Amino acid sequence: MDRKEKLRVIVEGSVFTGIIQFLILVSAIVFLIESDREQLEVDPYKTHFVVLDVIFLVLFSIEYVLRVYIEPRKRDFVLSFYGIVDLLAILPSLVLVPGFRVLRVLRFLRVFRLFKATRFILAVDRMTAALRQIYQEIVALVILSLMLVYLSACGIHFFERKVQPEKFGSILDSMWWAVVTLTTVGYGDAFPVTAGGKVFTAFVTLIGVGLIAIPSGLLASVLTEARVENEQIEKDEEEDGK
């Protein structure tokens, strides 16, 4: 076994994985506490947060370099979901490095460190594979949703523009109502008062219920198929081992 393979065993091992998971949890807690203390004019623990940020920068940078090193197809890893998340976990801490303080806005990206934990959740891989299978359906659904938002905004603008010009005076103004209604959120800040507008809203709401149900049904179907396939593979492997 060469050096790269030994490193791969270590990086993908349970001990290294446990350490990274612990660091992800700690960094999320630190970010939570620090955001609460930003309101203080003088924070006696400010230096402690800076030190912790440096520690996270060093440790996550080491992990990122190791993962890039052990990957045979480095470019594919760097541009992959996990590769981008790992990089985003490092960038916010660069504001501590002289010359990089202009990137201070990136500090908010520390929330992406939490996404690093998705690597260690096996179900995420199954869900990602399922989304790939219904990719075309999802794209078609997004396009259809945008068309429905536009048509709904046009419709409610026609019914309500004269009685509520401040909320439905233009199609652009009406798009907020269309999004809220089609997603069945219903904030109540914009609603129809004319008879035609109310009937049209009821029609749009019914369409929105179906629109929300379609992706849920597609994803549930594909995930069920993937789980059945995995169970069958595990069963076959057990029978082969006997």
CYANA upper distance limits for C-alpha pairs under 8 A (distance plus 0.5 A):
  1 MET  CA      5 GLU  CA      6.57
  1 MET  CA      6 LYS  CA      7.10
  2 ASP  CA      6 LYS  CA      6.87
  3 ARG  CA      7 LEU  CA      6.73
  4 LYS  CA      8 ARG  CA      6.68
  4 LYS  CA     69 TYR  CA      8.23
  4 LYS  CA     70 ILE  CA      6.28
  5 GLU  CA      9 VAL  CA      6.79
  5 GLU  CA     70 ILE  CA      7.88
  6 LYS  CA     10 ILE  CA      6.89
  7 LEU  CA     11 VAL  CA      6.51
  7 LEU  CA     66 LEU  CA      8.31
  7 LEU  CA     70 ILE  CA      7.48
  8 ARG  CA     12 GLU  CA      6.44
  8 ARG  CA     70 ILE  CA      6.40
  9 VAL  CA     13 GLY  CA      6.18
 10 ILE  CA     15 VAL  CA      8.31
 10 ILE  CA     16 PHE  CA      7.00
 11 VAL  CA     16 PHE  CA      6.14
 11 VAL  CA     17 THR  CA      7.55
 11 VAL  CA     66 LEU  CA      8.10
 11 VAL  CA     67 ARG  CA      7.96
 12 GLU  CA     16 PHE  CA      7.38
 12 GLU  CA     17 THR  CA      7.05
 13 GLY  CA     17 THR  CA      6.63
 14 SER  CA     18 GLY  CA      6.43
 15 VAL  CA     19 ILE  CA      6.83
 16 PHE  CA     20 ILE  CA      6.83
 17 THR  CA     21 GLN  CA      6.66
 17 THR  CA    120 PHE  CA      8.26
 18 GLY  CA     22 PHE  CA      6.65
 19 ILE  CA     23 LEU  CA      6.74
 20 ILE  CA     24 ILE  CA      6.65
 21 GLN  CA     25 LEU  CA      6.83
 21 GLN  CA    117 ALA  CA      6.87
 22 PHE  CA     26 VAL  CA      6.68
 23 LEU  CA     27 SER  CA      6.45
 23 LEU  CA     56 PHE  CA      8.10
 24 ILE  CA     28 ALA  CA      6.73
 24 ILE  CA    113 ARG  CA      6.65
 24 ILE  CA    114 LEU  CA      6.53
 24 ILE  CA    116 LYS  CA      7.72
 24 ILE  CA    117 ALA  CA      7.51
 25 LEU  CA     29 ILE  CA      6.85
 25 LEU  CA    114 LEU  CA      7.87
 26 VAL  CA     30 VAL  CA      6.59
 27 SER  CA     31 PHE  CA      6.59
 27 SER  CA     56 PHE  CA      7.85
 27 SER  CA    113 ARG  CA      8.00
 28 ALA  CA     32 LEU  CA      6.78
 28 ALA  CA    110 ARG  CA      8.42
 28 ALA  CA    111 VAL  CA      7.56
 28 ALA  CA    113 ARG  CA      7.83
 28 ALA  CA    114 LEU  CA      7.10
 29 ILE  CA     33 ILE  CA      6.77
 30 VAL  CA     34 GLU  CA      6.44
 30 VAL  CA     49 PHE  CA      8.05
 31 PHE  CA     35 SER  CA      6.59
 31 PHE  CA    110 ARG  CA      7.96
 31 PHE  CA    111 VAL  CA      8.41
 32 LEU  CA     36 ASP  CA      7.09
 33 ILE  CA     37 ARG  CA      7.00
 34 GLU  CA     38 GLU  CA      6.80
 34 GLU  CA     49 PHE  CA      7.71
 35 SER  CA     39 GLN  CA      8.47
 37 ARG  CA     43 ASP  CA      7.63
 38 GLU  CA     43 ASP  CA      8.50
 45 TYR  CA     49 PHE  CA      7.15
 46 LYS  CA     50 VAL  CA      6.96
 47 THR  CA     51 VAL  CA      6.72
 48 HIS  CA     52 LEU  CA      6.73
 49 PHE  CA     53 ASP  CA      6.62
 50 VAL  CA     54 VAL  CA      6.80
 50 VAL  CA     96 LEU  CA      8.30
 51 VAL  CA     55 ILE  CA      6.79
 52 LEU  CA     56 PHE  CA      6.68
 53 ASP  CA     57 LEU  CA      6.57
 53 ASP  CA     93 SER  CA      6.64
 54 VAL  CA     58 VAL  CA      6.71
 54 VAL  CA     93 SER  CA      7.35
 54 VAL  CA     96 LEU  CA      7.89
 55 ILE  CA     59 LEU  CA      6.63
 56 PHE  CA     60 PHE  CA      6.27
 56 PHE  CA     90 ILE  CA      8.47
 56 PHE  CA     93 SER  CA      8.29
 57 LEU  CA     61 SER  CA      6.32
 57 LEU  CA     90 ILE  CA      6.22
 57 LEU  CA     93 SER  CA      6.16
 57 LEU  CA     94 LEU  CA      8.11
 58 VAL  CA     62 ILE  CA      6.65
 59 LEU  CA     63 GLU  CA      6.78
 60 PHE  CA     64 TYR  CA      6.59
 60 PHE  CA     86 ASP  CA      8.12
 60 PHE  CA     89 ALA  CA      7.66
 60 PHE  CA     90 ILE  CA      6.86
 61 SER  CA     65 VAL  CA      6.65
 61 SER  CA     90 ILE  CA      6.79
 62 ILE  CA     66 LEU  CA      6.63
 63 GLU  CA     67 ARG  CA      6.67
 64 TYR  CA     68 VAL  CA      6.73
 64 TYR  CA     83 GLY  CA      8.46
 64 TYR  CA     86 ASP  CA      6.80
 64 TYR  CA     87 LEU  CA      7.73
 65 VAL  CA     69 TYR  CA      6.57
 66 LEU  CA     70 ILE  CA      6.75
 67 ARG  CA     71 GLU  CA      6.77
 68 VAL  CA     74 LYS  CA      6.21
 68 VAL  CA     77 PHE  CA      7.49
 68 VAL  CA     78 VAL  CA      7.70
 69 TYR  CA     74 LYS  CA      7.87
 71 GLU  CA     77 PHE  CA      7.57
 73 ARG  CA     77 PHE  CA      7.07
 74 LYS  CA     78 VAL  CA      6.70
 75 ARG  CA     79 LEU  CA      6.77
 76 ASP  CA     80 SER  CA      6.45
 77 PHE  CA     82 TYR  CA      7.97
 77 PHE  CA     83 GLY  CA      5.93
 78 VAL  CA     82 TYR  CA      8.46
 78 VAL  CA     83 GLY  CA      5.03
 78 VAL  CA     84 ILE  CA      6.80
 79 LEU  CA     83 GLY  CA      6.47
 79 LEU  CA     84 ILE  CA      6.65
 80 SER  CA     84 ILE  CA      6.65
 81 PHE  CA     85 VAL  CA      6.71
 82 TYR  CA     86 ASP  CA      6.53
 82 TYR  CA    116 LYS  CA      7.58
 82 TYR  CA    119 ARG  CA      7.52
 83 GLY  CA     87 LEU  CA      6.77
 84 ILE  CA     88 LEU  CA      6.63
 85 VAL  CA     89 ALA  CA      6.72
 85 VAL  CA    112 PHE  CA      6.92
 85 VAL  CA    113 ARG  CA      7.68
 85 VAL  CA    115 PHE  CA      7.20
 85 VAL  CA    116 LYS  CA      6.81
 86 ASP  CA     90 ILE  CA      7.30
 86 ASP  CA    113 ARG  CA      7.90
 86 ASP  CA    116 LYS  CA      7.02
 87 LEU  CA     91 LEU  CA      6.86
 88 LEU  CA     92 PRO  CA      7.60
 88 LEU  CA    109 LEU  CA      7.11
 88 LEU  CA    110 ARG  CA      7.93
 88 LEU  CA    112 PHE  CA      6.87
 88 LEU  CA    113 ARG  CA      7.85
 89 ALA  CA    109 LEU  CA      7.70
 89 ALA  CA    110 ARG  CA      6.42
 89 ALA  CA    112 PHE  CA      6.42
 89 ALA  CA    113 ARG  CA      5.32
 89 ALA  CA    116 LYS  CA      8.43
 90 ILE  CA     94 LEU  CA      7.59
 91 LEU  CA     95 VAL  CA      8.43
 91 LEU  CA    106 LEU  CA      7.28
 91 LEU  CA    107 ARG  CA      8.31
 91 LEU  CA    109 LEU  CA      8.30
 92 PRO  CA    103 LEU  CA      8.13
 92 PRO  CA    104 ARG  CA      7.77
 92 PRO  CA    105 VAL  CA      8.43
 92 PRO  CA    106 LEU  CA      5.23
 92 PRO  CA    107 ARG  CA      4.68
 92 PRO  CA    108 PHE  CA      7.50
 92 PRO  CA    109 LEU  CA      6.44
 92 PRO  CA    110 ARG  CA      6.48
 93 SER  CA     97 VAL  CA      8.31
 93 SER  CA    107 ARG  CA      7.20
 94 LEU  CA    100 PHE  CA      6.52
 94 LEU  CA    101 ARG  CA      8.00
 94 LEU  CA    103 LEU  CA      7.93
 95 VAL  CA    100 PHE  CA      5.55
 95 VAL  CA    101 ARG  CA      4.93
 95 VAL  CA    102 VAL  CA      7.65
 95 VAL  CA    103 LEU  CA      6.22
 95 VAL  CA    104 ARG  CA      5.81
 95 VAL  CA    106 LEU  CA      8.30
 95 VAL  CA    107 ARG  CA      7.94
 96 LEU  CA    100 PHE  CA      7.63
 96 LEU  CA    101 ARG  CA      7.19
 97 VAL  CA    101 ARG  CA      7.51
100 PHE  CA    104 ARG  CA      8.22
103 LEU  CA    107 ARG  CA      8.28
106 LEU  CA    110 ARG  CA      8.25
109 LEU  CA    113 ARG  CA      8.40
110 ARG  CA    114 LEU  CA      8.49
111 VAL  CA    115 PHE  CA      8.26
112 PHE  CA    116 LYS  CA      7.64
113 ARG  CA    117 ALA  CA      8.21
114 LEU  CA    118 THR  CA      8.43
115 PHE  CA    119 ARG  CA      8.42
117 ALA  CA    121 ILE  CA      7.50
118 THR  CA    124 VAL  CA      6.92
119 ARG  CA    124 VAL  CA      8.06
121 ILE  CA    125 ASP  CA      8.08
122 LEU  CA    126 ARG  CA      7.50
123 ALA  CA    127 MET  CA      6.71
124 VAL  CA    128 THR  CA      6.53
125 ASP  CA    129 ALA  CA      6.69
126 ARG  CA    130 ALA  CA      6.71
126 ARG  CA    223 LEU  CA      7.69
126 ARG  CA    226 ALA  CA      7.56
127 MET  CA    131 LEU  CA      6.73
127 MET  CA    223 LEU  CA      7.20
128 THR  CA    132 ARG  CA      6.89
129 ALA  CA    133 GLN  CA      7.03
130 ALA  CA    134 ILE  CA      7.16
130 ALA  CA    219 LEU  CA      7.24
130 ALA  CA    222 VAL  CA      6.12
130 ALA  CA    223 LEU  CA      6.48
130 ALA  CA    226 ALA  CA      7.89
131 LEU  CA    135 TYR  CA      6.31
131 LEU  CA    219 LEU  CA      7.56
133 GLN  CA    222 VAL  CA      8.15
134 ILE  CA    138 ILE  CA      6.68
134 ILE  CA    218 LEU  CA      7.79
134 ILE  CA    219 LEU  CA      8.10
134 ILE  CA    222 VAL  CA      8.45
135 TYR  CA    139 VAL  CA      6.76
136 GLN  CA    140 ALA  CA      6.64
137 GLU  CA    141 LEU  CA      6.54
138 ILE  CA    142 VAL  CA      6.67
138 ILE  CA    215 PRO  CA      7.58
139 VAL  CA    143 ILE  CA      6.82
140 ALA  CA    144 LEU  CA      6.61
141 LEU  CA    145 SER  CA      6.48
141 LEU  CA    215 PRO  CA      8.47
142 VAL  CA    146 LEU  CA      6.78
143 ILE  CA    147 MET  CA      6.82
144 LEU  CA    148 LEU  CA      6.69
145 SER  CA    149 VAL  CA      6.64
145 SER  CA    211 LEU  CA      8.19
146 LEU  CA    150 TYR  CA      6.78
147 MET  CA    151 LEU  CA      6.67
148 LEU  CA    152 SER  CA      6.31
149 VAL  CA    153 ALA  CA      6.55
149 VAL  CA    175 MET  CA      6.99
149 VAL  CA    178 ALA  CA      5.91
149 VAL  CA    179 VAL  CA      6.62
149 VAL  CA    182 LEU  CA      7.91
150 TYR  CA    154 CYS  CA      6.75
150 TYR  CA    171 ILE  CA      8.48
150 TYR  CA    175 MET  CA      7.32
150 TYR  CA    178 ALA  CA      8.22
151 LEU  CA    155 GLY  CA      6.68
152 SER  CA    156 ILE  CA      6.69
152 SER  CA    175 MET  CA      8.17
152 SER  CA    178 ALA  CA      6.15
152 SER  CA    204 VAL  CA      7.47
153 ALA  CA    157 HIS  CA      6.46
153 ALA  CA    171 ILE  CA      6.05
153 ALA  CA    172 LEU  CA      8.01
153 ALA  CA    174 SER  CA      5.35
153 ALA  CA    175 MET  CA      5.45
153 ALA  CA    177 TRP  CA      7.78
153 ALA  CA    178 ALA  CA      5.94
154 CYS  CA    158 PHE  CA      6.81
154 CYS  CA    171 ILE  CA      6.17
154 CYS  CA    174 SER  CA      7.94
155 GLY  CA    159 PHE  CA      7.11
155 GLY  CA    200 PHE  CA      8.00
156 ILE  CA    160 GLU  CA      6.37
156 ILE  CA    161 ARG  CA      8.25
156 ILE  CA    168 PHE  CA      7.79
156 ILE  CA    174 SER  CA      7.35
156 ILE  CA    192 PRO  CA      8.30
156 ILE  CA    197 GLY  CA      6.55
156 ILE  CA    200 PHE  CA      7.71
156 ILE  CA    201 THR  CA      8.19
157 HIS  CA    161 ARG  CA      5.61
157 HIS  CA    168 PHE  CA      5.80
157 HIS  CA    169 GLY  CA      7.22
157 HIS  CA    170 SER  CA      6.95
157 HIS  CA    171 ILE  CA      6.44
157 HIS  CA    174 SER  CA      6.62
159 PHE  CA    194 THR  CA      7.53
159 PHE  CA    196 GLY  CA      6.65
159 PHE  CA    197 GLY  CA      5.75
160 GLU  CA    164 GLN  CA      6.17
160 GLU  CA    165 PRO  CA      7.86
160 GLU  CA    168 PHE  CA      6.54
160 GLU  CA    169 GLY  CA      8.39
160 GLU  CA    192 PRO  CA      7.06
160 GLU  CA    193 VAL  CA      7.96
160 GLU  CA    194 THR  CA      7.28
160 GLU  CA    197 GLY  CA      6.94
161 ARG  CA    165 PRO  CA      5.38
161 ARG  CA    167 LYS  CA      8.32
161 ARG  CA    168 PHE  CA      5.46
161 ARG  CA    169 GLY  CA      5.32
161 ARG  CA    170 SER  CA      7.75
162 LYS  CA    169 GLY  CA      7.95
163 VAL  CA    193 VAL  CA      8.50
164 GLN  CA    168 PHE  CA      6.33
164 GLN  CA    169 GLY  CA      7.38
165 PRO  CA    169 GLY  CA      4.45
165 PRO  CA    170 SER  CA      8.23
167 LYS  CA    173 ASP  CA      6.64
167 LYS  CA    174 SER  CA      7.30
167 LYS  CA    190 ALA  CA      7.13
168 PHE  CA    173 ASP  CA      6.06
168 PHE  CA    174 SER  CA      5.47
169 GLY  CA    173 ASP  CA      7.04
169 GLY  CA    174 SER  CA      8.00
170 SER  CA    174 SER  CA      6.81
171 ILE  CA    175 MET  CA      6.78
172 LEU  CA    176 TRP  CA      8.20
173 ASP  CA    177 TRP  CA      8.33
174 SER  CA    178 ALA  CA      6.84
175 MET  CA    179 VAL  CA      6.66
176 TRP  CA    180 VAL  CA      6.76
177 TRP  CA    181 THR  CA      6.47
177 TRP  CA    190 ALA  CA      6.67
177 TRP  CA    191 PHE  CA      7.99
178 ALA  CA    182 LEU  CA      6.43
179 VAL  CA    183 THR  CA      6.61
180 VAL  CA    184 THR  CA      6.67
180 VAL  CA    185 VAL  CA      5.80
180 VAL  CA    186 GLY  CA      6.04
180 VAL  CA    187 TYR  CA      7.50
181 THR  CA    185 VAL  CA      6.72
181 THR  CA    186 GLY  CA      6.18
181 THR  CA    201 THR  CA      8.12
181 THR  CA    204 VAL  CA      7.56
181 THR  CA    205 THR  CA      6.40
181 THR  CA    208 GLY  CA      7.60
182 LEU  CA    204 VAL  CA      6.82
182 LEU  CA    205 THR  CA      6.18
182 LEU  CA    207 ILE  CA      7.50
182 LEU  CA    208 GLY  CA      4.60
182 LEU  CA    209 VAL  CA      7.86
182 LEU  CA    211 LEU  CA      8.27
183 THR  CA    208 GLY  CA      6.16
183 THR  CA    209 VAL  CA      7.85
183 THR  CA    212 ILE  CA      7.41
184 THR  CA    205 THR  CA      6.91
184 THR  CA    208 GLY  CA      6.82
184 THR  CA    209 VAL  CA      7.32
192 PRO  CA    197 GLY  CA      5.69
192 PRO  CA    198 LYS  CA      6.14
192 PRO  CA    201 THR  CA      8.01
193 VAL  CA    197 GLY  CA      7.11
193 VAL  CA    198 LYS  CA      7.21
194 THR  CA    198 LYS  CA      6.73
195 ALA  CA    199 VAL  CA      6.85
196 GLY  CA    200 PHE  CA      6.59
197 GLY  CA    201 THR  CA      6.49
198 LYS  CA    202 ALA  CA      6.77
199 VAL  CA    203 PHE  CA      6.91
200 PHE  CA    204 VAL  CA      6.73
201 THR  CA    205 THR  CA      6.53
202 ALA  CA    206 LEU  CA      6.85
203 PHE  CA    207 ILE  CA      6.98
204 VAL  CA    208 GLY  CA      6.67
205 THR  CA    209 VAL  CA      6.85
206 LEU  CA    210 GLY  CA      7.17
207 ILE  CA    211 LEU  CA      6.60
208 GLY  CA    212 ILE  CA      6.70
209 VAL  CA    213 ALA  CA      6.86
210 GLY  CA    214 ILE  CA      6.81
211 LEU  CA    215 PRO  CA      8.18
212 ILE  CA    216 SER  CA      7.53
213 ALA  CA    217 GLY  CA      6.62
214 ILE  CA    218 LEU  CA      6.75
215 PRO  CA    219 LEU  CA      6.53
216 SER  CA    220 ALA  CA      6.55
217 GLY  CA    221 SER  CA      6.59
218 LEU  CA    222 VAL  CA      6.82
219 LEU  CA    223 LEU  CA      6.52
220 ALA  CA    224 THR  CA      6.58
221 SER  CA    225 GLU  CA      6.87
222 VAL  CA    226 ALA  CA      6.67
223 LEU  CA    227 ARG  CA      6.60
224 THR  CA    228 VAL  CA      6.72
225 GLU  CA    229 GLU  CA      6.70
226 ALA  CA    230 ASN  CA      6.68
227 ARG  CA    231 GLU  CA      6.65
228 VAL  CA    232 GLN  CA      6.66
229 GLU  CA    233 ILE  CA      6.66
230 ASN  CA    234 GLU  CA      6.67
231 GLU  CA    235 LYS  CA      6.58
232 GLN  CA    236 ASP  CA      6.62
233 ILE  CA    237 GLU  CA      6.66
234 GLU  CA    238 GLU  CA      6.71
235 LYS  CA    239 GLU  CA      6.80
236 ASP  CA    240 ASP  CA      6.63
237 GLU  CA    241 GLY  CA      6.65
238 GLU  CA    242 LYS  CA      7.02
